[in-house]
Amino acid sequence: MADQISDPIRKCSIILKNAKSDTEKFAALFMVTKLIKGKDCNEAGKRLLFDAIGLDFVRRLLTSKDVPDASAYQSVALSILSCFCEDEQLATHKDMLESIPVFLGIVSTCDDDEYDDNLIVINEAYHCLQSIAAHEKGRLALKEQGVIKKMAEVYTQQSFQIDEALTLIVTLVSHFGPASWDEDPKLFHALMQRVSLDFETDHAERKFELADMISVLLFTCRKEQISRTAEGEIWPECLYKGVSDILKSKIGKAQRDPTLKLTANILEILGIEWTLHDSENPKKFFLLLLQLAAIEVRMQMDNKSFNQVMAQADLVTACFIILELSMNYMSTDQLDLDQKDKQQVYTGLKGAFSAVLSVFTKLSNDTKKDKLQPKEKAFACAMVRVLSAWLSQETSALKGQVFKLLPFIFKLANESFYASRDHRIKAKTEPTAEQAPADVLRVTLPAMCHLVVEEESRKVFLKEKQEQVLYDCFLFHWTIAHYKKPPIPRAERLKRMNEPDPEMTPFQLEEMKDSRTAIISLCNIFMNITVLEPKLVEESTVFGQLLRFIFENLPELKDTPDNLVMHGHLAVLGLLLLKQQSSKIKKNDFSICRYIQTTIRFLWDAYNIDESNDPQELVVSLAYKEYWFEIMELWFLGMQTMSGIIRQIPWISEFCIESGWAEGIIQTLRKVKIGTLPPNVKLAYEDFLSQLVDANTSVAAVLKKADALKVCRNHRMMELGKKLFGD
């Protein structure tokens, strides 16, 4: 039987227990090595010997300093412990875990002279630490004892036996993730500096072992914090040199795979700009990396089943990250690509996405698609992500294939959104160290803006009732973008009345920024549907709820520069919905009044002459100027829609008069020099004022009093002139 204990072990354990002094026990240990063969040492036997020797005795051997040749005693003690560490019950024994500081003390002084001739002592101390780290209870004890920090210090400060320190760090951070690291990023940057320099300068096989380890460090770090504090550090450049040296060389799969995985982890923290380090030819490495990732995707996915691709899921996902970030960057037109470059990129990407679509199509037709394991589902979502990045570029290639897959794409994206949202809500009341599930729906939004414009894909969108999911998504992101501090308990209100609001953390600010961007994308999707499916929107409960939400919440939005673009999108979306659902609007609804006043303010503040260098020139106001590229078309659409609403709901014209906006337009245009008013701005104002005159009999007198005659003559506003003054 496996738990039977051999006679030699029983005899040795009796001798050890009967030893009357440390000297006798020490002598008995040498008898153990002579009497016991390896085959006798099963788990039960080891535990019996462990109890017989006793941890107190071993600890005395470890820590004895006042004896000749103390290192010899330490060596014996560590040999004993490293042998017993192979057994989980002994490796996680209370006495063993309490010895962790001793092991740390040995490995942290491995550069001292006393250890120059005793590699075994240090190796066995590391062996004990690694054996303890192999088990959950041991990992927790190591983390609590600050082993990650201690090993990081060993690696950065010493030159001897440091690979073992790095291996131990990687073992622990792989398990604990971002929680492994302190709030202060200094130690992480110092560790990355040392390991990245080693990676850059080592040209042996160790270079690729380091690539794997650096990947783990970057994958498990506090990404937002490291991204924010990496500027000025040297390690990004060391990584660039190391990675570019590899990818520009003749390499095989064993070298290419870890390098591509490392590159994906670097890009997720440092951004695609990291690839542009070469000042002489910044696009060269960017294009090389993009092509390598596209080729790898095609090689791994062409004519393969989903299960076959899953065997290389980590590698393929890394390539997806490279492709997604590269495509997003190219869409900003910051990279100077000539026609040849563009053609090569397009050809490479088309080949890669043909392969992705082939695998995704097979999965969508497979009965297992609704019973995917967590890793399989994560990879399926990774495919949705990268396909969305491709579609968001408005490319017509492969769209036909994508349209057929939309129900499955929506299903995966929606499930990921609700899982992510529910995790966040739960974490508010039950804090957890678990990482939130990835929200794939968030990254599909730019692609959906284009998909709802095309009739075929819009039909699928509406058939799947995707607008309801997007409304839930809208409400979720609003809670983040329009952050409100938690309510103060009644008992503490008086005491905290004069306290300043707590400052937002960088992470909160980044989240708010991302949610504002998400809301802008959602507004664009809803606008496209409102314009293209007017009948549906007129009768839709979801769009009715959306309009009501905008009425009630837009006036509450903080008037800050960061919110301006989002404010404009919400205001104009509200106008489009109001126009479609005008039959349901009641004049005495106070929320509509506040919404209209807020929207008038957005449209009114866009242009003025007060901030112009020339007192006779109409200019975009300074507050809008920085964002004008994003809201210019929105402003014209808002003016046009406001004109249409006044035609349908005449009583809204009262707000335009009472606010002073109509009169203000005339007073401003009266000062504008003849011939300098941009034609599109002139048309927007003239159409709006003309609709106002038709809708409300009191408008004409207000405009005439403000000298509308001069404005009509100066800027040749013929239509408005006829309405006010006749032929």
N, C-alpha and C positions, 0 to 999 in steps of 0.2 A: 504493500500500500504506500501511496505517496507521502503520507504523514508519519510513517514508521521511522523511528530514530535508531540509527546503527549503534552497536555496542561501543565502538571507539569513541563516538561522540558522547555517549552517556558517561563513560569512564572519565573523559577529559573534563566534562562539566562538573563531575564530582570533585576532581582534583582542584579545579579552579575555585569552586565554592569553599573548599576546605582550606585554602591557602590563608595563613594567619597574618601575612604582611604583603605589602606591595612587591617586595623583593621576591617572595615565594610565588606570587601570582605572575610576576614578570617571567620567572623561570618556567612556570607551568605553560605559559604561552608558547614557548619554544618546543615543548613536548607536543602541544596541539598540532603544530606544523609537521611533526614527524609521524604522529600516530594516525592522523585523519587524511584520507584520500579525498579528492574532489568529488568522486561519485557518492561519497557518504553524505555530502552537504546538501541535503534537501532543505526546503523552507522550514520545516519543523525543527530540524537539527540546528539550523542557523539561529533560530530564535532561542533554543535552549542554551546554546553557547553564548549568545548575546546577553541573556539574563545572568549566566554564570560569571562572565567577565565583569559585567556591571559598568554602566556609563560613568559612574563616579570615578572608577579607577582609570578609565580611558581618558576622562577629562583631566585627571591629574597628570597623566602622561603628556597630554597635549600642552598643558600650561606650565609645566615644571620649568623653572628658570635657574634654580639654585642647585643644579646638579651638573656634573661633568657631562659634556656631550649631549646637551638638551635636545638638539635636533634629532639625535638617534631615537630618543624616546618619542618625540613627535612623529617620526617616521613610522614607528611601530603602531602608534595609536591611529594614525591616518590609514595605515594598511588594514587595520582591523575594521575601521569604520567604512572604508570604501568597499570592503568585501560585503559587509552587512547591508550597505545601501542598495544593493541589487534587489532586495526584498522590499516591497511597498510598505508592509506593516512596520518594518524596521526603519525604512527611510523617512517615514512620517511619524515615528515614535517621538513622544514629547521630549525625551532626553536628546534625541538626535537634532530636533529643531532648535532646542536651546543651545546647541553647539554651533549654530550658524555664525554668530559673531567671531568665534575662534577661527572658523574657516576663512571668514572675510579678513581677519587680521593677518593670516598667513599669506593669502593671495595679494593683499594690498601692499605687502612689504617684499614682494618677490624680486625687487631690484637691489635689496640690501645685500651686503657682502656675505652675510651668514648663510644665504641660500644659493650662493654661486655654484657650489658643488653638490647641491641637493635638489635636483629637478624633481625627484620622485615625490618629495613632500608637497611641492606646489601642485604637481599634477594630480595627486590624490585628493588634495583639498578641493581643487576644481571638480574632480570626479564626484566627490560627495555633494557639492552644490548642484551639479547637473543632475545627479540621481534624485535629489530632493525635488528639483524643479520638474521632474517627470510626472509628478502627482499633484492633484488639485490642492490637497491640504498643504503640501510642501510649497507650492507656488504662492499660496496666500501668505505663508510664513515668511518666505523670501521677500515678498513685496512689502510686508509690514516692517521688516528689518532694514528696508531701504537699499536692497541689493542692487536694484537697477541704477540708482544714483551712484552707489559705490563702484560698481563695475564700469560705469561711464567715466568716472574719475580715473580709474585704473587704466582704461584704454587711452584716455587723452593725455595722461601724465607720464606713462611708463613705456618702456620699450621691450619688456620681456614678458612672455606668456600672455600677450594681450588678445590673441585670437580666441582663447577660451573665455575671456571676459566678454567679448563681443557676442560669442555664441550664446552665453548665458543671458545677456540682454535681449537678444532676438527671441530666445525661448519664452521669456517672460512677457515681452511687449506683444508677441503674437497672441498671447492668451488674454491679456488685460486691455489691449488697445490703447486709445488716447488717455485712459485713466492712469496709465503707467507714468505719465510725464507730469512734472510740476507746472504750476501756473507761470513760473518764470522760465522763459525759453533759453536762457543763457547756456545751461548745461547741454541741452539738445544741440544748439548751434556749435558748441565746442566739440561735442562728439562727432557731429557731421563734418566738421572741419578736418578732424584727424582722419576719419575713415574715408572721406572723399579724396583727401590728398594721397592716402595709401592706394585708393582705387585708380587715381590718375597715373601714379608713378610705377605701379606694379604691372609688369608685362608678362607675368607667368599665369598659370591656371588659377591662382588665387584671385586674380582680377575678377573672374566670373563668379567665384564664391562670394566675394565682396559685393558684387552687383545684386545678388539675391538678398544679401543681408541689408544693404542700403534700401532696397525695395520695401522690405518689412518695416524698417525704421520710418520711412516716409509714409507708408500706408497706415501705420498705427499712431502717428504723431497727432498733435492738436493742429489740424491742417490750417484752419483759419488763422490761428495765432502765429504759426510758423510762416505762412504766406505773408502776413502783415509785417513780420519783423525780419524777414530774410534780406531786405535791402541793405547793402553795405557789407554783408557776409561774403566770405571768399569761396565757401564750398559750392555754390551754384556754378561758378566758373570752372572749378576743379571737375565737377560732374560733367559739364559740357565737354571739356577736353577729353575726359576719359571715354565718354559715350561716343563722341565723334571719331576718336581714334579707332574704336572698335568697328563702327558701322562703315567707315571708309576703307576698312581692310578686307582682305579675303577671309571670310569666316564661314563656319558651318552652323548647323542648327544648335549645337551645344553652346555656342557663343552668342548667336543671334537672339535666341529665345529669352535668356535672362536680361539681355540688354534692352529689348523692346519692352519687357515688363517694367524694368527700372525706369525707362523713359516715360512711360505712361504715368507712373507714380510721381515723377518729377513735374510733369506738365500739370497734373491736377493741383499742385501746390504753387508752382512758380509761373504757370500760364504759358501759352504758346510763345510768348516773347522770349522765353529762355532759349528757344532754338535759333534766335537771331543774334547770337553773341558775336559772330564774325563781322566786324565793321566793314571789311572790304567787300564781302559778298554775302550779305545777311540771308538771302533767300536760298542759298545753295544747300545748306544743311536742312532747312525747313522742307524743301522739295524732295530731298533724298529720304528723309524720314517718312514723309507722306507716301511716297512710292513704295518704300519697304513695307509699310503697314498695309497698304492696299494689296500688294502682292501676297503678303502672308495670309490675309483674310481669304483671298481667292484660293491659295494653295490648300488652306485648312478646311474650306467649305465647299469648294467646287465638287459637284457630284457626290456629296456626302449626306448621310442621314443625320438627324439631330443627335442621336446617341453617339455616332462617330465623332461629331464635332465637340460634344461634351467632354471627350477625353482631353481636349486641348482648350477647354473653356477659358482658363486663366490667360493664356497667351492671346487668344482671339479677342477677349474682352479688352486686354491692354491695347491691341491694335484699334479696336473700336474707339477707345478714348482718344488715341492719337488722331484718328480720322475726324471725329466729332469736333475736337478743339481746332483742328486745322481748317475745317470747312467754315466753322463759325468765324474764325479770324479772316479768312479770305473774303467773307461776305462784307467785311468792314472796308474793303478796298485800301487797306494800309500797305499791302504788299504789291510791289511793282512787278507784275507778271506780264511778260510779252505773250504774243499769240501762240508761240511754240510751247511755252510753259503751260499755258491754259489748256491747250489741246492734250498735252501729256497727262496733266492732272485729271482732266475730264475722262480720258480713256482709262486711266488707272482706277478711278473711282467707279466708273460704270461697270468695269469688270468685277470689282469687289462687291458692289451692291447687287449685281445679278446673282452672285453666289449666295449672298445673305438672303435674298428673296427666295431663292430656291429652297434653302433649308427651312426658312420660316413658313413657306407654303406647305412643305411636307409636314411640319409640326401642326399647322392649323387644320390639316386633314386627318391627323392622327387621333385615335380615340383617347390617348393618354394626355391630350392637351389640357384636360380639366383636372388631372390628378398629378400635376408636376410636383416633384420633390423641391424643397427650398432652393437648392443649387441650380436645378433645371429651370425653375421659375425665374431666378435671378438672371440666368443667361438669356432666357427668352425676353426679359425686360431690357437687357442690354442691347438686343437686336432691335427692339422697338425704339430705343434711344437713338441709336446711330441711324436708323432709317428716317427718323423724324428730323435729324440734322440735315440729311440729304434732301428731304422734301421741303424743308424750310427755305431752301435756296431757289425755289420756284423752277426747278429743272423739270422739263417735260419727260425726260427719259424714265422709263420703267413705271410711269404713273398708273398705267392700265393694270399692271400686276398688283400694285399697292392697293388700288381701290377694292379689289376682291378680298384683300386681307384686312380691310378696315374694321370689320366687326371684332376680329380676334385682337387686333391692335388696341381698339377701344377697351375691350374686356380687361386685358393685362394692365393697361394704363390706369383704368378706373380702380381696379383692385388695389394697385400700388398706392394710389392717392388716398383711398379710404383707410388703408392700413397705416400710412404715414400720419394722417390726420388724427386717427384714434390713438396712436402711440403718443402723439404730442399732448393731446387732451388728458390722457391718463397720467402722463409724466408730471403734469402740474399738481396733481394730488398725491401721486405715488412716485416720487423721484426714482429713477433707475439709471444704472450705468450702461444699459443696453443701447446700442446705436439705433437711431430711428430708421425704419425701412426707407429705402429710396423712393421718392415720388416721381415716377416716370411720366405721369400726366403733365407735370410742370414743364418738362422739356419738350413735350409734344405740342404745346400751345402755339408756337410760331408756325409750325407746319399746318396746324388746323386753320390758321388764318387764311392760308392759301387753299386748303382743301374745301372749305365751305363756299369758296367762290365758284368752284366747278360743279356743274349740275349733278353729275353722276355721284361724286363723293359726298355732296351735300344731301342727296337723297338717303344715302347710307347713314350719314350723321343724324339726320332727323328720325329715320326709322329706328335707330338704336336709342333714341331719346337722350342723346349726348348733351343736349342743352340743359337738362336737369342736373347732370353731373357737373357741368361747367358752372352752373349757378351755385352748387354746393362748394365748388372750388373757389369761386368768387368770394363767397361769404367767409371762407376759411382765411384766404389771403388778406381780406379786409381787417380781420382781427389782428393781424401782424402789422400790416402797413399803417393802420390807424391805431397805433398802440395807446392804450390807456393804462396808467399805473393802477395796481390793485387797490380796491377800496380800503380805507383805513378803518379798523374796528371802532365802534362808537366810543368805547372807553378811552381810546388813545387820541381821539380827534383834537381835543383841546391842547394836549401836550405837544402834538406834532403839527399844529396849525401853521407855524411860521417856518417850518423846515423846508429847505429847497427840495425840488424834485430830485430823486436819485439820478445820477448820470447814466445814460445808456451805455452798455458795454459794446465794444467793437463788434462782437458777434451779433448782438441785437440789431445794431445799425445795418449790418450786412444783410441780415434776414429781412429787415424792413425794406431795404433797397430791392432785394430780389422779389419780394411780394408786390411792391409797386410795379415792377416790370411785368410780373404775372398778370396783375389787374389790367394793365395797358393792353396786353395781348388778348385777354378775355374780352375787353371792351371792343377791340377790333373784330373779333369773331362775332360777337353779338351784333355789332353794327352791320357787318356783311350780311348776316341772316335777316336783319330787320329790313334792309334795302331790297334783298333778293327774294324774300318770302313774306311780303307785306300782309297777305291774308292770314297766314299762319300766326304771325306775331300779333295781329289784331285780336285773335281769339285765344291766344296761348295764356294759360295760367302762369307758367314759369316767367314769361316776359312781363306779365302784369306784376308779379312779385318783384321782379328786378326793377321795374319802374318805381314801384312803391318804395323799395329800398333806397334808390337814388334820391327820391324826394326827401326822405326822412334823414338820410345820413350825409349827403354831400354838403349841406350847410354847416355840418359839425367838423368837417375836415380842416385841419390846421392850415393856416395860410402861410406856408413856407415855400422857399424855392424848390426844395426836394419834391414837394407835392404838386407842383404846377402842371407837369405833363399829365399826371394821373387825374388831376382835377379837371383838366380840359377834356380828356377822354370821357370821363364820367358825365360831365355837363352835356357834351354833344350827344353821347349815347342816350341820355335822358330826353333830349329834344327829339331825336329820331323815334324813340318809343312813344313819347307824348303825342307826336304827330299821328302815329299808327293807332293809338288807343284813345284818341281825342273824344270819342263818343262816351267814354266811361269817366271823363273828368268832371268834377263838381267844382263850381266857382268858390264855394265857401270852405274848401279844403286848405287849411293854413299851411300844411307841409308843401303844397304846390307853390304857394306864394313865396315861401322862403327859398325854395329851389330856383324859381325863376329869377329872384333877386340875385342869388349867387351866380347864376349863369350869365345874367346881364353884366355883372361885374367882370367875369372872365372875358367876355367879348369886348366890353368897353375899354378895359385896361391895355389891350394889345397895342394900340396905336396912339401916339400923341405928338405934339410939336414942342412941348416944354423941354424935352431931353435932347433936342436936335441942336447941332452946331449952328444950323441955319434956322432962324425963328419962323421961316416961311415954308419949311419942309416937314412933311409928315413922315415919322419914323416909327419903327417897332420899338416899344418901350424897353428900357434897360432890363427890367425884371424878366421880360420875355425873350430878349435877344439871344441869350445863351442856349435856349431850348427851341428857338424858332424853327429850326429844321424839322423838329419832331411835331410841332403843333401848327405849322403854317396852313397845311391843307385842312386840318381840323377846324381852324378858325373860319376859313371860307365856308366849310360845310356847316358849321354852326350858324353863321349869318344866313345862309341859304335856308336852312331848316327853320330858323326862327321866323323868317319871312313867311314860310309855308304854314307855320303854326298860327301866326296872327291871322292868316286868311281863314283857317279852320276854326280857331277859337278867338274871336275878336276881342273878348274882354281881357285877354292877356296884354293887349296894347296899353291898357291903363298903367301897368307896371313900367312900361317903356317911357311913358310920359311922367309919371310920378317920380321915378328915379332920376329924371333929368337927362337920361341918356339921349333921347331923340334930339332935344335942344342942344346937348353937348356936342353931338356929331356936327350939327350945322355951325355951331360956334367955332369948332376946330377947323372945319373945311374952309370957313370964311377967311382964315388966316393963311391958308396954304396957297403958295404961289401958283399962278396959272401955268398949266402945262407940266406940272411936276407930280400930280396925283397919279399913282400907278393905275392903269386901266382896270385891273381885276379888283382893286380896293374900291375904286369909284363905282364899279358895277355892284359890288356887294352892298355898299352903303345906299346907293340909289334904289336898288330893288327893295331893301328893307324899309326905307323911308316911304316909298310908294305904297307898299302893302299897309303900312301904318296909317297913311292918309285914308286909304280905302276902308280900313277897319274901324276908324274912330273919327267922328266928325270934329272933335276938339283939337286934333293934331295939327291941322292946317294953320290955325291961328298961332299955335306955339311956334311952329317952324317959320312962319312969316315974320313973327316978332323978332326971331333970332337972325333975321336977314337971309332967309332961304333964297330970295330972288338973286342976290349977289352970288351965292354958292352955285345956283343953277346956271347962271350966265358964265361965271369963271370956269366951271368944270364941265360945261356943256351937258348938264343932266336934263336932257330933253323930256324924258318921260315924267320925272318928278315935277318939272316946270309946268307941264300941261295939266297935271293933277292939281297943282296949287294955284296956277294963274290963268289956265285956259290957253288957247292957241296964241 
